[in-house]
């Protein structure tokens, strides 16, 4: 049998980890007797819609990061090619 004070205690948790008392997207309080929709193992949401919206936002961010990395890599290759082309031997 669980003690009542157990549920009222402040969660210890790890710093930077979301608390399980509010939706991570809309901050709506999560009731103890309602469903909680989890994402990435430890992030709570009040509804499937909020969880889906976060998944969509994460996908958009991942695509943007991939594009930035691709541009950075292409620019680095371009600069590397320019540096190598300048090192031309003029020995005759």
N, C-alpha and C positions, 0 to 999 in steps of 0.2 A: 504494500500500500504506500503510495507516494504521499509525502507531506505537502500540505498546501503551500508552505513557504518556499518549497523547492521551485515552484513555477513562478513565484514572484521575485526570486533572486535575480540580480543583474547578471547576464551571461558573461562568463570570463572571456571565452573566445580568444582569437588571435588578433592583433592589431591589423587593420586593413580589411578584415573579413566582415561581410555584411551581417548585421544582426537579423534574427529571424522574427522581428516584431513589426516590420513594415515592408511593403513591396519595394524592391530595388529600383523600379522604374518610376512609379507614380507616387510612392511614399504612403500609400493607403495602409492604415494599420491592418495587421493580419490577426484575425480572431483565432483563438485557440481551438474553436470547434468548426472551423472552415478548412477547406482544402488549401494547401500551399503548393504552388507549382515551382519546382526547382529547376535550375539551369546551371550547367557546369559544376554540378555537385553541391555547391554551397550558396547559391544565390537565390533567394526566395522572391516569388512573384504572386500577386493576388489572383491572377487569372491567366488562362492560356493566351489571351490576347496580349497582355503585358509581356509575358515570356516570349511570345513570337516576335513582338516589336523589338525586344532586346536582341534576339537572335538576328533579326534583319539588320539592325544597327551594327552589330558585330561583323556581319558579312560585308556590309558597305565599307566599314573601316578596314577590314582585311584586304578588300580589293584595292582601296586607295593606297594602303601601305605597299602592296605588291607593285602597283604602278610606280610609286615613288622609288622603290628599290630598283625596278627595271630601268627607269630614267637615270638614276644614279649610276648603275652599272654601265649603261650605254655611254654616259658622259665620261666615266672613268676610262673606258676602253678608247674613246675618242682622244682623250688627253694623253693616254699612254702611247697611242699611235703617233701623235704629234711629237712627243718627246723622242721616240725612237727614230723618226724620220729626220730629226735635226742632227742626230749623231752619225753623220755620214763621213766616212773616211775620205780624205783627199790625198792620200798617198799615191804618188805616180811612179 
